[in-house]
Each structure stands twice: as C-alpha cells, then as structure tokens.
Amino acid sequence: MQGQAQQQAYDRGITIFSPDGRLYQVEYAREAVKRGTASIGIRTEDGVVLAADKRSRSPLMEPTSVEKIHKADDHAGIASAGHVADARQLIDFARRQAQVNHLRYSEPIGIEALTKEVTDHIQQYTQVGGARPFGVALLIGGIEDGEPRLYETDPSGTPYEWKAVSIGANRGDLQEYLEENYTGSDGLDIDDGIELALRALATTNEDTLEPSGVDVGTVDVDSEEFHELDNDEIETHLDDFDLLPTEGDEDESNEE
C-alpha cells in the first residue's frame, strides 16, 4: 500500500521526479499526442511541406471546422497532433512572438528562434505546480535565411530538427515509411514532398484519401510565403498520385 501511495504522489505531481527520474505527467502528455490524428512534415530543396489527417468523426461535421495546419507568420506554418485546444494556445503564442520580432527588429523571426520560444514556454509547464503540460506536439516549418527548416516540439519542451517526421497516431508506421522513402532534400521539390506526405498518410487509410480529410500547407523558398492548399488543389494531387477512393471503395464505406 505504501508503494502505491508513493507511486500516486509521483503520478499527480508535475514537479516531482520519480526515483527513476521520470515525470509521469509529461509521459501522459505524450500519450495524448499519440491519440491525435497524424501530421507529417517534409523538408525539400524548394521548401517545407506540412500535411495532416483531419478526418472528421461524423459526416455531419463541417470539414472546415477541423483545423490541423495553421499560418504562424508569412514565412512559417504549424501542424499539430494531440489536444486541439492546447495546440491553439501554443499557435497563438507563436504568432504573438512572430509579431513581437517584427516590431522589435523589423524582420521575420527565424524558424529556430520561433521554435525555441515555443518550447521554452512549453517547458515552463513541466516545472510549475498547479498546471499540467501541454498535451500536444507541433511541427513548425518555414524558410530561414533562404533555407527550409523543419522542427518538432515535444510536451517536455524539447525541440528537434528533422528532414522528415511524423507526429500523432501511427507514428511508428509513418516514420518507418518516411525513412524508407525519403531520399534526401537534394533534388526533392515541393510536389515531391506533397506526394511523399500524402502517400505516407494513405498507408494508414487503405491507401486512399478524401480531399476533405486532408490538410496540406507549403512554404517555398522562392516566395517565402505560407500557402494552404484548398480542396480542389488537394484533389488534383490525390488524383495525380492515384490516391482517390474508387467507386467500389465509396460503396463499401457507405455500407459500413
């Protein structure tokens, strides 16, 4: 009984390390991320691609109300996985930091600096009593000094830079797919990045995707502008990559 009481104390207290050096609340926050639908980031020679699975839970839900990819600044986008409300708080924080940088230095904030501002904010919630960690992971991608950059944030407040990465549900399978099929950013253009991201997402959905069930955003080196693809653009890409459901697939889903 005494051992269980000690375990519960470590379990409840965000500021208390367990004897083996773990913060259980941070680990629970990571589990919350795993329950969120997947998001993928791809760094290419021409820019960064962010793609997210945003399948709605009901056909009665408006697809546009499910937000997985956001514009943080003209040159930066963010994709999320985990608690949507937590993600919105962090994205609003990132936008404020980007605007502060514009006002203070009259220049766009660097992607690395923006990521570290966000992760510093996240880290504070791992050592303050009376609060809980953010149950969300973010992918922050954009252009810095003419170069594409892609970062992941963790509920512990740790930033990681990636060439290609997945967060959220089925991360192990998606990451394995990316490791097998990502050939390096050299020679990979934006369209190639979109194809790789969509094909990866399709592997967890019977190799098909609905345009309304996917979010895609890009930031290219030439314009340094964030662009979120609309449904028509996404459908064109899915058609080109032969990832749209066939009539037989649609009939089967209707029967279910």
C-alpha positions in Angstrom: 0.0 0.0 0.0 2.8 2.4 0.9 4.4 1.8 -2.5 1.1 2.5 -4.3 0.8 5.8 -2.3 4.3 6.9 -3.4 3.5 5.9 -7.0 0.3 8.1 -6.9 2.3 11.0 -5.5 4.8 10.9 -8.4 1.8 10.4 -10.7 0.0 13.5 -9.6 2.8 15.9 -9.1 4.2 17.5 -12.2 7.2 19.0 -10.1 8.1 15.6 -8.6 10.6 13.3 -10.2 10.1 9.6 -9.6 13.0 7.6 -8.2 14.0 6.5 -11.8 14.0 10.1 -13.0 10.6 10.3 -14.8 8.0 12.9 -14.9 4.8 10.9 -15.3 2.6 13.8 -16.3 4.9 14.6 -19.2 4.7 11.0 -20.3 0.9 11.1 -20.1 1.0 14.3 -22.3 3.0 12.3 -24.9 0.2 9.6 -24.8 -2.3 12.4 -25.5 -0.3 13.3 -28.6 -0.4 9.7 -29.8 -4.2 9.8 -29.6 -4.3 12.7 -32.0 -4.6 12.2 -35.8 -1.3 12.2 -37.6 0.6 15.2 -39.0 3.7 15.0 -41.3 6.4 17.4 -42.2 8.8 17.1 -45.2 11.8 19.3 -45.9 12.6 19.6 -49.6 15.1 21.5 -51.6 12.5 24.0 -52.6 10.7 24.4 -49.2 8.7 22.7 -46.5 5.5 20.6 -46.8 3.1 20.1 -43.8 0.3 17.6 -44.2 -2.3 16.4 -41.7 -5.0 13.8 -41.4 -8.2 15.7 -40.5 -10.8 13.1 -40.9 -14.0 14.2 -39.1 -15.7 12.0 -36.6 -19.1 12.4 -38.2 -20.4 13.1 -41.7 -22.5 15.9 -40.1 -19.4 17.8 -39.0 -18.2 20.7 -41.2 -14.8 19.7 -42.5 -13.6 23.3 -42.4 -14.1 23.4 -38.6 -11.3 20.8 -38.2 -8.1 22.8 -38.1 -4.8 20.9 -38.2 -2.5 23.3 -40.1 -2.1 27.0 -39.3 -0.2 30.0 -40.6 2.1 31.3 -37.9 3.7 34.1 -40.0 4.1 34.8 -43.7 7.1 32.5 -43.9 6.1 29.8 -41.3 3.4 27.2 -40.8 2.5 24.9 -37.9 0.9 21.4 -37.9 -0.4 19.8 -34.7 -1.2 16.5 -33.2 -2.9 16.0 -29.8 -5.3 18.2 -27.9 -6.6 20.8 -30.3 -7.3 23.4 -27.6 -3.7 23.1 -26.3 -2.5 23.5 -29.9 -4.4 26.7 -30.4 -2.9 28.2 -27.3 0.6 27.4 -28.5 -0.1 28.6 -32.0 -1.5 31.9 -30.7 1.7 32.2 -28.6 3.9 31.6 -31.6 2.0 34.2 -33.7 2.5 36.8 -30.9 6.2 36.0 -30.7 6.5 36.4 -34.5 4.8 39.8 -34.4 6.9 40.9 -31.5 10.0 40.1 -33.5 8.7 42.1 -36.5 8.0 45.1 -34.3 11.3 44.9 -32.4 13.7 44.0 -35.2 11.8 44.8 -38.4 12.5 41.4 -39.8 10.8 37.9 -39.8 11.6 35.7 -36.9 13.9 32.7 -37.6 12.3 29.3 -37.5 14.8 28.0 -35.0 14.2 31.0 -32.7 10.4 30.7 -33.1 10.6 27.0 -32.2 12.7 27.7 -29.1 10.4 30.4 -27.9 7.5 27.9 -28.1 9.5 25.1 -26.4 10.7 27.4 -23.6 7.0 28.3 -23.0 6.1 24.5 -23.0 8.9 23.7 -20.6 7.7 26.1 -18.0 4.6 23.9 -17.7 6.7 20.9 -16.7 8.1 22.5 -13.5 5.3 24.7 -12.2 2.9 23.4 -9.6 -0.9 23.8 -10.2 -0.5 23.4 -14.0 -0.3 20.5 -16.4 1.9 20.0 -19.5 0.5 20.8 -23.0 -0.9 17.6 -24.4 0.2 18.4 -28.0 3.2 18.2 -30.3 3.8 20.7 -33.1 5.6 20.7 -36.4 7.0 24.2 -37.2 8.2 24.6 -40.7 9.3 27.6 -42.8 12.1 29.4 -44.5 15.1 31.0 -42.6 17.8 32.9 -44.5 16.7 31.2 -47.7 16.9 27.7 -46.3 14.0 25.4 -45.4 13.8 24.4 -41.7 11.5 21.9 -40.0 11.2 21.4 -36.2 9.2 19.2 -33.9 8.2 20.3 -30.4 7.7 17.8 -27.6 5.4 18.1 -24.4 8.7 18.1 -22.4 9.7 21.4 -24.1 12.4 19.8 -26.2 12.9 20.9 -29.9 14.1 18.6 -32.6 15.1 19.4 -36.2 14.1 16.9 -38.8 14.3 16.3 -42.6 11.0 14.3 -42.5 8.9 13.5 -39.4 5.5 12.3 -38.3 3.7 13.1 -35.1 0.4 11.7 -33.7 -1.3 8.4 -34.3 0.6 5.6 -36.0 3.8 7.5 -35.7 5.9 4.3 -35.7 4.5 3.1 -39.0 4.5 6.5 -40.7 8.1 7.2 -39.6 9.2 3.9 -40.9 7.5 4.7 -44.3 9.3 8.1 -44.4 12.7 6.5 -43.5 12.3 4.0 -46.3 11.1 6.5 -49.0 12.7 9.8 -48.1 15.6 10.2 -50.5 17.0 13.4 -49.1 16.1 17.1 -49.7 18.5 17.5 -52.6 16.5 17.1 -55.8 13.2 16.8 -53.9 10.8 19.6 -54.9 7.6 20.8 -53.3 5.4 18.5 -55.4 7.6 15.5 -54.5 7.3 16.4 -50.8 3.5 16.7 -51.1 3.4 13.3 -52.8 5.5 11.6 -50.1 3.4 13.1 -47.3 0.1 12.1 -48.9 1.3 8.6 -49.7 2.5 8.2 -46.1 -0.9 9.3 -44.7 -2.6 7.0 -47.2 -0.8 4.0 -45.8 -2.9 4.2 -42.6 -6.2 4.6 -44.6 -6.3 1.7 -47.0 -4.1 3.6 -49.5 -6.8 6.2 -50.3 -7.6 9.7 -49.0 -10.5 12.0 -49.3 -9.7 15.7 -50.2 -11.8 16.9 -47.3 -10.0 14.6 -44.9 -6.5 16.0 -45.5 -4.9 19.4 -44.8 -1.7 20.4 -46.7 0.4 23.6 -46.3 3.6 24.6 -48.0 6.3 27.3 -47.7 8.5 27.6 -50.7 12.0 29.1 -50.9 11.2 31.5 -53.8 8.3 33.3 -52.3 8.9 32.5 -48.7 5.1 32.6 -48.3 2.9 30.1 -46.5 0.2 28.6 -48.7 -2.6 26.3 -47.6 -3.9 24.1 -50.4 -7.7 24.2 -51.0 -9.8 21.1 -51.6 -9.5 21.4 -55.4 -5.7 21.5 -55.3 -5.6 18.6 -52.9 -8.0 16.6 -55.1 -5.7 17.3 -58.1 -2.7 16.0 -56.2 -4.6 12.9 -55.0 -5.8 12.2 -58.5 -2.3 12.5 -59.9 -0.9 10.1 -57.3 -3.9 7.7 -57.7 -4.9 8.0 -54.1 -8.5 8.9 -54.5 -11.1 6.3 -53.4 -12.7 4.3 -56.3 -16.4 3.9 -56.6 -16.1 0.5 -55.1 -14.4 1.9 -52.1 -17.1 4.5 -51.6 -19.8 1.9 -51.9 -18.2 -0.2 -49.2 -17.8 2.8 -46.8 -21.5 3.6 -47.4 -22.5 0.1 -46.5 -20.5 0.3 -43.2 
